[in-house]
Amino acid sequence: MTGHVYLVGAGPGAADLLTVRALRLIERAEVILYDALVTDEILALAPHAKKVPVGKRGGRVSMDQALINRLLVATATKHKLVVRLKGGDPMLFGRAHEEIEACVQAGIPVSVVPGISAAFGAASALSTSLTQRGLSRSVTFVTPTVARGSQASPAWAKAVAAADTSVIYMGRGDAAWIRDSLLDLGMPATLPVILAEDVSRPSNFTVKGPLSDLPDLAIKVGSGPVLMMIGEVFAGAEVDVEVPVSVQVVGKFASSVG
């Protein structure tokens, strides 16, 4: 027997942000292999499914991607409907291409169900469009995070510097390096930055300040998943905590007080 694998986007966390298609598949699934960021609220929608945690979190012990691929294929040879439940959207920093390729090579049908990325959930919660006429005509989604043993490329920083609005995924642990990399490329030290934690969940929290204070902002958030959102579009956004702009002259960094 060969089942069908569905890579399903669970969105940023709130169950009522699931698509109708995602909800129907979750309710019908025989087995759900789920990411660490999938909430208990969403898993509760599948009381009869076998649930297997295969989550990966930066800096924590987690299942190797190759093992996840093998487990996904093995599960699909025993069950008709398998849901691989991923936080946000499967096609954005979700390693979807690797899991799709594993299924295709094993002759297992595979489909993708998109979800709401955390970036869109955060922008909606802030009532701030990532694009604004006359202010932002380009948006980039990046991550400086690379696989263990790999060398980070400077391409992510150049992409941020070239865009009007940027969202950085999985960057909290590298806040100082991210700040320095962007300042080195000439980005203004006073550029507004928002860190959004636990987007769409009851525990959601946002903090705002200038790019120069990014490491300090990272300390103010908790242990939940965090997005770094950068751009002038966020200048007027209302957040839980706002750090006033007060940038000191440090070497090559630009300075201003406001």
C-alpha positions as CSV (number, residue, x, y, z in Angstrom):
1,M,0.0,0.0,0.0
2,T,1.2,3.5,-0.8
3,G,-0.5,6.5,0.9
4,H,-0.6,10.1,0.0
5,V,1.6,12.7,1.8
6,Y,0.4,16.2,2.3
7,L,2.8,19.0,3.4
8,V,0.4,21.3,5.2
9,G,1.1,24.8,6.4
10,A,-0.1,25.2,10.0
11,G,0.4,29.0,9.9
12,P,2.0,31.0,12.7
13,G,0.1,29.2,15.5
14,A,-3.6,30.2,15.9
15,A,-5.9,27.4,14.8
16,D,-8.4,29.8,13.2
17,L,-5.7,30.9,10.7
18,L,-5.6,27.5,9.1
19,T,-7.0,27.2,5.6
20,V,-10.1,25.2,5.1
21,R,-8.2,22.6,3.1
22,A,-5.6,22.3,5.9
23,L,-8.3,21.8,8.5
24,R,-10.0,19.0,6.5
25,L,-6.8,17.1,6.0
26,I,-5.8,17.4,9.6
27,E,-9.1,16.1,10.7
28,R,-8.9,13.1,8.3
29,A,-5.2,12.3,8.8
30,E,-4.2,8.8,10.0
31,V,-0.7,10.1,11.0
32,I,0.6,13.6,11.6
33,L,4.3,14.3,11.6
34,Y,4.5,17.8,13.1
35,D,7.1,20.5,13.6
36,A,8.1,21.9,17.0
37,L,6.3,25.2,16.3
38,V,2.9,23.6,15.7
39,T,0.6,24.5,18.6
40,D,-1.3,22.1,20.9
41,E,-4.4,24.0,19.7
42,I,-3.9,22.8,16.2
43,L,-2.9,19.2,17.1
44,A,-6.1,19.0,19.1
45,L,-8.1,19.2,15.8
46,A,-6.9,15.6,15.1
47,P,-7.9,13.6,18.1
48,H,-7.8,10.3,16.2
49,A,-4.5,10.7,14.4
50,K,-1.2,9.2,15.5
51,K,1.0,12.2,16.2
52,V,4.8,12.1,15.7
53,P,7.0,15.0,16.7
54,V,9.8,15.6,14.2
55,G,10.4,19.3,15.0
56,K,13.7,21.2,14.5
57,R,14.6,24.2,16.6
58,G,17.8,26.1,16.3
59,G,20.3,25.4,19.1
60,R,18.4,22.4,20.4
61,V,18.7,18.7,19.9
62,S,16.4,17.8,17.1
63,M,15.7,15.1,14.5
64,D,18.1,15.1,11.4
65,Q,16.4,16.0,8.2
66,A,17.5,12.8,6.5
67,L,15.8,10.8,9.2
68,I,12.6,12.9,8.8
69,N,12.6,12.1,5.1
70,R,13.0,8.4,5.7
71,L,10.3,8.4,8.4
72,L,7.9,10.2,6.1
73,V,8.4,7.7,3.4
74,A,8.1,4.7,5.7
75,T,4.9,6.1,7.2
76,A,3.3,6.6,3.8
77,T,3.9,2.9,3.0
78,K,1.7,2.0,5.9
79,H,-1.0,4.7,6.0
80,K,-3.3,6.2,3.3
81,L,-3.3,9.8,4.5
82,V,-0.2,11.3,6.0
83,V,0.0,14.9,7.0
84,R,3.4,16.5,7.4
85,L,2.4,19.6,9.4
86,K,4.8,22.6,9.2
87,G,4.8,25.9,10.9
88,G,4.0,28.9,8.7
89,D,4.1,28.0,5.0
90,P,5.9,24.8,3.9
91,M,7.5,26.5,1.0
92,L,9.2,29.2,3.0
93,F,12.2,28.0,5.1
94,G,10.4,24.7,5.6
95,R,12.8,22.3,3.8
96,A,9.8,21.3,1.7
97,H,11.9,20.6,-1.4
98,E,13.9,17.9,0.5
99,E,10.7,16.1,1.7
100,I,9.0,16.4,-1.7
101,E,12.1,14.9,-3.4
102,A,12.2,12.0,-0.9
103,C,8.5,11.2,-1.6
104,V,8.9,11.5,-5.4
105,Q,11.9,9.2,-5.4
106,A,10.0,6.6,-3.4
107,G,7.0,6.8,-5.8
108,I,4.7,8.3,-3.1
109,P,2.2,11.0,-4.2
110,V,2.8,14.3,-2.4
111,S,0.8,17.5,-2.4
112,V,1.4,20.9,-0.7
113,V,-1.2,22.9,1.1
114,P,0.0,26.5,1.7
115,G,-0.2,28.3,5.1
116,I,0.0,31.8,6.4
117,S,3.7,32.7,6.9
118,A,4.5,34.3,10.3
119,A,5.6,37.5,8.5
120,F,2.0,38.1,7.2
121,G,0.6,37.2,10.6
122,A,2.9,39.7,12.3
123,A,2.1,42.4,9.8
124,S,-1.6,41.9,10.2
125,A,-1.3,42.0,14.0
126,L,0.6,45.3,13.7
127,S,-1.9,46.7,11.2
128,T,1.2,47.6,9.1
129,S,1.5,46.7,5.5
130,L,4.9,45.3,4.4
131,T,4.5,47.4,1.2
132,Q,3.3,51.0,1.2
133,R,2.9,53.3,-1.7
134,G,5.7,55.8,-1.9
135,L,7.7,54.1,0.9
136,S,8.2,50.4,0.3
137,R,8.0,48.7,-3.1
138,S,10.1,45.6,-2.2
139,V,10.0,43.0,0.5
140,T,12.6,40.3,1.2
141,F,12.4,37.2,3.5
142,V,15.8,36.0,4.6
143,T,17.5,33.8,7.2
144,P,21.2,33.9,8.1
145,T,20.9,30.4,9.5
146,V,22.7,27.7,7.7
147,A,23.0,23.9,8.2
148,R,25.6,22.7,10.7
149,G,29.1,22.7,9.2
150,S,28.1,25.2,6.5
151,Q,29.6,28.7,6.0
152,A,27.1,31.5,6.0
153,S,26.9,33.5,2.8
154,P,26.8,37.3,2.8
155,A,24.0,37.2,0.3
156,W,21.2,37.4,3.0
157,A,22.6,40.8,4.2
158,K,22.9,42.2,0.7
159,A,19.3,41.2,0.1
160,V,18.1,43.0,3.2
161,A,20.1,46.1,2.3
162,A,18.6,46.1,-1.2
163,A,15.0,45.8,0.0
164,D,12.7,48.5,1.4
165,T,11.2,46.1,3.9
166,S,12.8,42.9,5.3
167,V,11.8,40.0,7.5
168,I,14.5,37.9,9.0
169,Y,13.6,34.4,10.2
170,M,15.6,32.4,12.7
171,G,18.0,35.2,13.6
172,R,17.6,36.0,17.3
173,G,20.7,34.1,18.4
174,D,22.8,36.1,15.8
175,A,21.4,39.6,16.6
176,A,24.7,41.3,17.1
177,W,26.2,39.8,14.0
178,I,23.1,40.7,12.0
179,R,23.2,44.3,13.2
180,D,26.9,44.6,12.4
181,S,26.5,43.0,9.0
182,L,23.7,45.4,8.0
183,L,25.5,48.5,9.4
184,D,28.6,47.5,7.5
185,L,26.5,47.7,4.3
186,G,25.5,51.2,5.1
187,M,22.0,50.7,6.5
188,P,20.9,53.5,8.8
189,A,21.5,52.9,12.5
190,T,18.1,54.5,13.3
191,L,16.1,52.2,10.9
192,P,13.0,50.9,12.7
193,V,13.2,47.3,13.8
194,I,10.4,45.2,15.3
195,L,10.9,41.8,16.9
196,A,7.7,39.8,17.0
197,E,7.5,36.7,19.2
198,D,4.8,34.0,19.2
199,V,2.9,35.6,16.3
200,S,-0.9,35.1,16.5
201,R,-0.7,33.3,19.8
202,P,-2.1,34.5,23.2
203,S,1.6,34.9,24.3
204,N,2.4,37.2,21.4
205,F,4.8,40.0,22.2
206,T,6.4,42.8,20.2
207,V,9.3,45.1,20.9
208,K,10.5,48.0,18.7
209,G,13.7,50.0,18.4
210,P,16.5,51.2,16.1
211,L,18.7,48.8,14.1
212,S,21.6,49.8,16.3
213,D,19.9,48.3,19.4
214,L,19.0,45.0,17.8
215,P,21.0,42.9,20.3
216,D,19.3,44.6,23.2
217,L,15.9,44.1,21.6
218,A,16.6,40.4,21.2
219,I,17.2,40.1,24.9
220,K,13.8,41.6,25.7
221,V,11.9,38.8,23.9
222,G,11.3,35.3,25.4
223,S,12.1,31.8,24.2
224,G,9.3,31.6,21.6
225,P,9.8,31.9,17.8
226,V,10.8,35.4,16.8
227,L,10.8,37.4,13.6
228,M,13.0,40.4,13.0
229,M,11.1,43.0,10.8
230,I,13.1,45.9,9.4
231,G,12.0,49.0,7.5
232,E,10.6,52.5,7.5
233,V,7.1,51.0,7.2
234,F,7.3,50.1,10.9
235,A,8.1,53.7,12.1
236,G,4.5,54.3,13.2
237,A,3.6,50.7,14.3
238,E,2.3,50.3,17.9
239,V,4.0,47.6,19.9
240,D,4.1,46.3,23.4
241,V,7.5,47.8,24.2
242,E,9.2,50.6,22.3
243,V,12.8,51.6,22.9
244,P,13.5,55.2,22.0
245,V,16.1,56.0,19.4
246,S,19.4,56.9,21.0
247,V,22.3,55.8,18.9
248,Q,25.8,56.5,20.1
249,V,28.8,57.1,17.9
250,V,30.8,53.8,17.9
251,G,33.5,53.6,15.3
252,K,32.1,53.4,11.8
253,F,28.5,53.3,12.8
254,A,26.3,56.3,12.0
255,S,24.9,58.2,15.0
256,S,21.9,60.2,15.9
257,V,19.8,61.1,18.8
258,G,16.0,61.4,18.6
